[in-house]
Amino acid sequence: MHHLPVRLKGGKNCKKTQMTLADAINGLGEQTEWLTVKSFILEQRDMCLVDFQDYTHVDNPQKLARLSGEIAGLTRIIESLENAETDTPSAI
C-alpha cells in the first residue's frame, strides 16, 4: 500500500500522519477535476495503444520500445488508482 506523508496543521510539536493513496482518492471523491485527470490518463494510454498498433512503427524498434514503456507506466498508474479506489471504505 502506498503511504504519503502528511503534516497536520498545528505548532512545531505537530505529529506527522500517514495518508494512503486510498485515503487521498477518498478525499477527492467525485470532483470534476479528479474525474478529468482520470479520464486524461486513460485517454493517453489508449492513444499510445493506437500508436503501438500503427503499421508505420513496426520497423522502428526505438519507437515501439518507448511506446511500450509509456503503455506499461500508464497501465500501472491506472491499476494503482483502481486498486486504491476499491480499498477505499464506503462513506455510507
Buried (B, 14 or more C-beta within 10 A) or exposed (E): EEEEEEEEEEEEEEEEEEBBBBBBBBEBEEEEEBEEEBEEBBEBBEBBBEBBEEEEBEEEEEBBEBBEEBBEEBBEBBEEBEBBBEBBEEEE
